[in-house]
Amino acid sequence: MKWYVVAAIVLVALALVAFAYLREPSKLIQLQVPQLSQINSVQNLGGGRLLLGGVVIDGSQSIGLAGIYYVSNHSFVPLPVSIPNGSIYDVSFNGSTYMIAGAQYTNSSLNSRVFLLSAGKLINLTSLLPSFYQVGQAYFAEPYGEGWLIGGTAFTFGFNQRGLQYPFLLIYNGTLVDLTPKLPEPFRPLGAADTLDALSTSGEEFLVGGGNINATLATFDGNFVNISLGFPGVILASAATPGGWMVGGVKFGNQGGSLVLYTYLATVNSSGVEPVKLTYELGFVTALGYGQGTYAVALRVPFNSPTSSPREGAVLLVGHSLTRMRTVFTAVNSSITDVQVSGGTVYASGYSTQTGTRTAFLLIYP
């Protein structure tokens, strides 16, 4: 048999194997969580228990809720915390204490809300926030060392009563330490919107990302180190990996005078920033997760339709390498808000929208 015939057969076989890997029917479990309209945060507590934070929407009313979801019987047991006219964006557990971050709509503005729950006692930490951070939204509450990192985006009025957003970052360990003034120069307001949209921890180090005309990124290990990305966009998600970090978000482009959103994914370590090419080029990365050799990437992308205009939806990619991932979930009119990988299992949270109604869901893979 000629060598090129053998080569052709081998190539076809490899292509079939690759296709089967990338599109293998998944063992994905999708669960509806009717007690919530949208889940913003998920953490595996073990024993079939998932810690959730989100919001329930009833007409024009919203209530931020957090609680424990039991996978075996699909029950949801709320924690003794709620935010009327608001939402919970992040809830974390460090083994003994829960920290909750969110926002509440009061006095015609969004105001940050932060709570600590320990030994059944709920402590409202909001009043400890400096006054210039209280109008805004607390997006993050992450364990860090023996304390917590609290981060978000504040709001004020600048010259000519023009709205101005700016990030805030605090360490809480019985008292609050304000790290915001130490953030690198690119995180300081240049225009109307300077946001903190990504926060991940790894031991005594953490990474923050956001957008301030250009995408912003920095690491902290006793001191902040700015990482210049050099493109207009926003870092929306991050996760620690054995080799450093992975970050994702959106790059802003221009096509015929119209704004175009391009997905962005990269690895970050002491050697620099290495972009990772994604199969899905349009859209943006919404959440990232890593654990025990498994990577998970969630995206929001447009789906083409032969009978209607493109509709946006969610995609979840999973694999043991960022350059070789399989699509395990796609759904129009859906968004994935958070991803955690624990024990080799991927846990993702989000919501779907039908006729204006949001329904929360969980994804578990495999």
KOLMI-686324 format. One line per field, with one value per residue (C-alpha): z, y, x. Coordinates in Angstrom, 1 decimal. Layout:
N
Z = (Z | ...)
Y = (Y | ...)
X = (X | ...)
This chain:
366
Z = (0.0 | -1.0 | 1.9 | 1.0 | 1.2 | 4.6 | 5.6 | 4.4 | 6.4 | 9.5 | 9.0 | 8.6 | 11.7 | 13.7 | 12.5 | 13.6 | 17.0 | 17.4 | 16.4 | 18.8 | 21.6 | 20.9 | 20.4 | 22.6 | 24.0 | 27.5 | 30.9 | 31.7 | 34.4 | 34.2 | 37.2 | 37.4 | 40.7 | 41.0 | 44.3 | 42.4 | 39.2 | 38.7 | 40.3 | 40.4 | 42.6 | 43.2 | 45.5 | 46.1 | 49.9 | 49.5 | 50.3 | 47.4 | 48.8 | 46.7 | 48.2 | 46.0 | 45.8 | 43.5 | 43.2 | 43.0 | 40.8 | 41.3 | 39.0 | 39.7 | 43.0 | 43.6 | 46.6 | 47.0 | 48.5 | 49.5 | 50.6 | 50.3 | 47.4 | 48.0 | 44.7 | 45.9 | 46.6 | 44.8 | 47.9 | 48.7 | 52.3 | 52.5 | 54.8 | 57.2 | 54.9 | 52.3 | 50.4 | 49.5 | 46.2 | 45.6 | 44.6 | 46.0 | 43.6 | 45.6 | 48.7 | 49.9 | 52.8 | 54.4 | 56.5 | 59.4 | 58.1 | 55.2 | 53.5 | 51.3 | 48.8 | 46.9 | 46.3 | 47.3 | 45.5 | 48.0 | 47.7 | 43.9 | 43.8 | 44.1 | 47.4 | 48.3 | 50.9 | 52.7 | 55.4 | 57.6 | 58.9 | 61.7 | 64.2 | 63.1 | 63.8 | 60.9 | 61.0 | 58.6 | 57.6 | 55.2 | 57.7 | 57.9 | 54.2 | 53.6 | 52.6 | 49.1 | 48.3 | 49.7 | 46.6 | 44.1 | 44.0 | 46.1 | 43.6 | 45.4 | 48.8 | 48.6 | 51.3 | 51.5 | 54.0 | 57.4 | 56.2 | 53.2 | 50.1 | 49.3 | 46.0 | 43.6 | 41.8 | 43.4 | 41.8 | 42.2 | 40.3 | 38.8 | 37.0 | 35.3 | 37.3 | 35.1 | 36.5 | 37.4 | 38.3 | 40.0 | 41.7 | 45.3 | 47.0 | 50.7 | 53.1 | 56.1 | 59.0 | 62.0 | 60.6 | 57.1 | 55.2 | 52.0 | 49.1 | 46.6 | 46.7 | 46.0 | 42.8 | 39.7 | 37.7 | 34.9 | 37.5 | 38.3 | 36.6 | 33.1 | 31.8 | 33.0 | 33.6 | 35.6 | 36.9 | 38.9 | 37.2 | 38.1 | 41.3 | 42.1 | 45.0 | 45.3 | 48.7 | 49.6 | 46.0 | 44.2 | 40.8 | 39.8 | 36.5 | 34.9 | 32.4 | 32.2 | 28.4 | 28.0 | 29.8 | 33.2 | 35.1 | 38.1 | 40.6 | 44.2 | 46.4 | 49.0 | 46.3 | 43.2 | 39.8 | 36.8 | 33.7 | 30.6 | 28.0 | 25.6 | 24.1 | 24.6 | 26.5 | 29.9 | 31.9 | 33.2 | 34.7 | 36.1 | 37.9 | 39.5 | 37.8 | 38.7 | 36.0 | 37.1 | 36.1 | 33.3 | 32.5 | 30.1 | 28.9 | 25.8 | 23.3 | 21.6 | 17.9 | 15.1 | 11.9 | 9.5 | 12.4 | 14.6 | 17.9 | 17.7 | 20.7 | 20.4 | 23.0 | 24.9 | 26.8 | 28.0 | 30.5 | 32.8 | 34.6 | 35.3 | 31.6 | 30.5 | 28.8 | 26.3 | 24.4 | 23.8 | 20.6 | 21.0 | 18.5 | 19.3 | 18.2 | 18.7 | 22.2 | 25.6 | 28.3 | 31.4 | 33.8 | 34.3 | 36.5 | 37.1 | 39.4 | 39.4 | 35.8 | 34.5 | 32.8 | 32.3 | 30.1 | 29.9 | 27.1 | 25.9 | 22.1 | 19.2 | 17.5 | 13.9 | 12.9 | 9.3 | 10.1 | 12.3 | 13.4 | 15.5 | 19.2 | 22.1 | 24.4 | 26.7 | 25.9 | 28.3 | 27.3 | 29.4 | 28.9 | 30.3 | 28.2 | 27.1 | 23.6 | 23.4 | 24.9 | 24.2 | 24.1 | 26.8 | 26.8 | 24.5 | 25.0 | 23.4 | 25.7 | 28.5 | 30.5 | 32.7 | 35.6 | 37.6 | 37.3 | 39.9 | 39.4 | 42.5 | 42.6 | 38.8 | 38.5 | 36.9 | 38.6 | 36.7 | 37.5 | 35.5 | 34.2 | 31.1 | 29.9 | 28.2 | 27.5 | 29.9 | 32.8 | 34.2 | 35.5 | 37.5 | 36.5 | 37.6 | 35.4 | 36.7 | 34.5 | 34.3)
Y = (0.0 | 3.4 | 5.6 | 8.4 | 6.0 | 4.9 | 8.5 | 9.5 | 6.6 | 7.7 | 11.3 | 10.4 | 8.2 | 11.0 | 13.4 | 11.1 | 10.6 | 14.4 | 15.0 | 12.4 | 14.0 | 17.5 | 16.6 | 13.5 | 13.2 | 14.6 | 13.2 | 16.6 | 17.0 | 20.1 | 21.0 | 23.7 | 25.7 | 27.1 | 28.8 | 31.3 | 33.3 | 33.7 | 32.1 | 34.3 | 32.2 | 28.4 | 26.6 | 22.9 | 22.1 | 18.4 | 15.7 | 16.7 | 20.2 | 23.4 | 26.9 | 29.2 | 33.0 | 34.8 | 36.5 | 35.7 | 38.0 | 38.4 | 40.9 | 44.2 | 43.0 | 41.3 | 39.6 | 38.6 | 35.1 | 32.6 | 29.0 | 25.4 | 23.3 | 19.5 | 17.7 | 14.4 | 15.7 | 19.1 | 21.0 | 24.5 | 25.6 | 29.4 | 31.0 | 33.6 | 36.5 | 38.3 | 41.6 | 43.1 | 45.1 | 43.7 | 40.7 | 38.5 | 38.4 | 36.2 | 33.9 | 32.0 | 29.5 | 29.1 | 26.1 | 28.0 | 31.3 | 32.6 | 35.9 | 37.4 | 40.3 | 42.0 | 45.2 | 46.8 | 49.4 | 52.2 | 56.0 | 55.7 | 54.2 | 50.8 | 50.4 | 47.7 | 45.2 | 42.9 | 40.3 | 37.8 | 34.7 | 32.8 | 30.3 | 31.2 | 34.9 | 37.4 | 40.5 | 43.4 | 44.7 | 47.3 | 50.2 | 49.4 | 50.2 | 53.6 | 56.0 | 56.5 | 52.8 | 52.3 | 53.6 | 50.8 | 47.0 | 44.6 | 41.8 | 39.6 | 38.0 | 35.5 | 33.8 | 35.1 | 34.0 | 34.1 | 36.8 | 37.8 | 39.9 | 42.2 | 43.9 | 45.7 | 48.9 | 52.2 | 55.1 | 58.8 | 62.0 | 63.8 | 67.1 | 68.3 | 65.6 | 62.9 | 59.5 | 57.9 | 54.3 | 53.2 | 49.9 | 49.2 | 46.4 | 45.6 | 43.0 | 42.0 | 40.2 | 41.6 | 45.1 | 46.5 | 47.4 | 49.4 | 48.2 | 50.5 | 53.3 | 50.7 | 49.5 | 50.1 | 53.3 | 51.7 | 50.9 | 54.6 | 56.3 | 57.7 | 57.9 | 57.2 | 53.5 | 51.9 | 48.6 | 45.6 | 42.5 | 39.6 | 38.4 | 35.1 | 34.0 | 31.4 | 31.1 | 34.5 | 35.8 | 37.1 | 38.5 | 41.3 | 42.4 | 44.7 | 47.5 | 51.2 | 51.9 | 49.2 | 45.8 | 46.0 | 43.2 | 43.0 | 40.4 | 40.9 | 39.1 | 41.7 | 44.3 | 44.9 | 44.1 | 45.6 | 43.4 | 45.4 | 43.9 | 46.8 | 46.4 | 48.0 | 45.6 | 44.1 | 41.1 | 39.5 | 36.2 | 34.5 | 31.4 | 30.1 | 27.2 | 25.3 | 27.4 | 30.7 | 32.1 | 32.0 | 35.1 | 35.8 | 38.5 | 40.6 | 42.6 | 45.5 | 45.8 | 47.9 | 46.7 | 49.2 | 51.7 | 49.2 | 47.8 | 44.1 | 41.9 | 39.3 | 36.5 | 36.7 | 34.0 | 33.9 | 32.3 | 34.6 | 33.7 | 35.1 | 34.6 | 36.9 | 36.7 | 34.0 | 34.3 | 31.1 | 30.8 | 29.8 | 28.1 | 30.8 | 34.1 | 36.4 | 37.1 | 37.1 | 34.8 | 34.9 | 32.5 | 30.3 | 27.4 | 25.0 | 22.0 | 18.7 | 19.0 | 20.1 | 23.4 | 25.0 | 28.0 | 29.6 | 32.0 | 34.1 | 34.0 | 34.7 | 31.7 | 31.9 | 30.9 | 30.2 | 31.6 | 34.6 | 37.1 | 35.7 | 35.0 | 35.0 | 32.1 | 30.2 | 27.7 | 25.6 | 24.1 | 21.5 | 19.8 | 18.8 | 21.5 | 24.9 | 24.1 | 20.9 | 21.4 | 19.8 | 21.6 | 20.1 | 22.6 | 25.2 | 27.0 | 30.1 | 32.7 | 31.5 | 32.8 | 31.0 | 33.3 | 31.2 | 28.0 | 26.0 | 22.8 | 20.5 | 16.9 | 16.8 | 17.8 | 21.0 | 23.0 | 25.9 | 28.2 | 30.5 | 31.3 | 31.1 | 33.6 | 32.7 | 35.3 | 37.7 | 35.3 | 34.1 | 30.6 | 29.6 | 26.4 | 24.4 | 22.3 | 19.4 | 17.6 | 14.8)
X = (0.0 | 1.4 | 2.6 | 0.2 | -2.7 | -1.7 | -1.1 | -4.6 | -6.2 | -4.3 | -5.3 | -9.0 | -8.8 | -7.2 | -9.8 | -12.6 | -11.0 | -10.5 | -14.1 | -15.3 | -13.3 | -14.3 | -18.0 | -18.3 | -21.9 | -21.4 | -22.3 | -23.6 | -26.3 | -28.5 | -30.6 | -33.2 | -33.2 | -36.8 | -36.0 | -33.8 | -34.2 | -30.4 | -27.4 | -24.3 | -22.0 | -21.4 | -19.0 | -18.9 | -19.0 | -18.8 | -21.3 | -23.5 | -23.9 | -23.5 | -23.3 | -25.2 | -25.7 | -28.1 | -31.4 | -35.1 | -37.2 | -40.9 | -42.3 | -40.6 | -39.2 | -35.9 | -34.4 | -30.8 | -30.5 | -27.8 | -28.2 | -27.2 | -28.5 | -28.7 | -28.1 | -29.6 | -33.1 | -32.9 | -33.8 | -32.5 | -32.0 | -31.5 | -28.9 | -30.3 | -29.4 | -31.4 | -31.1 | -34.5 | -34.4 | -31.0 | -28.8 | -26.1 | -23.1 | -20.7 | -20.9 | -17.9 | -17.2 | -13.7 | -14.6 | -16.1 | -17.5 | -19.5 | -18.8 | -21.5 | -21.2 | -23.9 | -25.8 | -29.2 | -31.2 | -32.0 | -32.4 | -32.4 | -28.9 | -27.2 | -25.4 | -22.8 | -23.8 | -21.3 | -22.2 | -20.3 | -22.1 | -20.3 | -21.7 | -25.2 | -24.7 | -25.1 | -22.9 | -23.5 | -20.1 | -21.5 | -21.1 | -17.4 | -16.9 | -15.4 | -18.3 | -16.8 | -17.2 | -20.7 | -22.5 | -21.8 | -21.7 | -19.7 | -18.9 | -16.4 | -15.9 | -13.0 | -11.0 | -7.5 | -4.9 | -6.7 | -9.1 | -11.1 | -10.8 | -13.8 | -13.9 | -16.2 | -17.0 | -18.1 | -19.9 | -19.9 | -20.6 | -17.7 | -17.5 | -20.7 | -22.6 | -21.2 | -21.3 | -17.9 | -17.2 | -14.0 | -12.8 | -12.4 | -10.4 | -10.3 | -8.8 | -11.0 | -9.5 | -11.4 | -10.6 | -10.6 | -7.4 | -7.9 | -5.8 | -7.4 | -4.9 | -2.1 | -3.7 | -1.5 | -2.0 | -4.0 | -6.8 | -7.3 | -10.2 | -9.5 | -13.1 | -16.6 | -16.1 | -13.2 | -14.3 | -13.1 | -14.6 | -12.3 | -10.7 | -8.9 | -6.7 | -3.9 | -2.3 | -0.8 | -1.2 | -4.2 | -5.0 | -7.4 | -8.7 | -11.2 | -11.4 | -10.5 | -10.7 | -8.1 | -8.3 | -6.6 | -4.7 | -2.5 | -1.1 | -0.4 | 2.1 | 2.9 | 3.1 | 1.0 | 2.6 | 0.8 | 0.4 | 0.0 | -2.4 | -2.5 | -5.9 | -9.3 | -11.5 | -12.3 | -11.0 | -14.2 | -13.0 | -9.9 | -8.7 | -5.5 | -3.7 | -0.5 | 1.4 | 0.1 | -3.3 | -5.8 | -7.8 | -10.6 | -12.9 | -13.5 | -11.5 | -13.3 | -13.0 | -14.4 | -16.0 | -17.5 | -17.9 | -19.7 | -18.5 | -17.5 | -16.9 | -14.1 | -13.5 | -10.2 | -8.5 | -4.9 | -2.5 | -0.4 | 2.8 | 6.2 | 7.1 | 4.4 | 1.0 | 0.2 | -3.1 | -5.1 | -7.1 | -10.7 | -13.0 | -15.6 | -14.2 | -17.1 | -18.6 | -16.9 | -15.6 | -17.9 | -16.3 | -13.3 | -12.4 | -9.5 | -9.0 | -7.2 | -6.0 | -9.4 | -10.0 | -13.4 | -14.2 | -17.7 | -18.6 | -21.5 | -21.6 | -23.9 | -25.6 | -26.5 | -30.0 | -31.2 | -34.6 | -33.9 | -31.2 | -28.4 | -29.3 | -26.9 | -26.4 | -24.0 | -21.2 | -19.3 | -15.9 | -14.1 | -10.8 | -7.4 | -5.7 | -6.8 | -5.9 | -7.9 | -11.4 | -14.7 | -18.0 | -20.3 | -23.1 | -24.7 | -28.0 | -29.5 | -31.0 | -28.7 | -25.7 | -23.2 | -22.2 | -19.7 | -17.6 | -15.8 | -13.8 | -13.6 | -12.4 | -12.3 | -16.0 | -17.1 | -19.9 | -21.3 | -24.2 | -26.3 | -29.7 | -31.9 | -34.5 | -37.8 | -40.5 | -38.8 | -38.7 | -35.4 | -34.8 | -31.7 | -29.8 | -26.8 | -24.5 | -22.5 | -19.9 | -19.1)
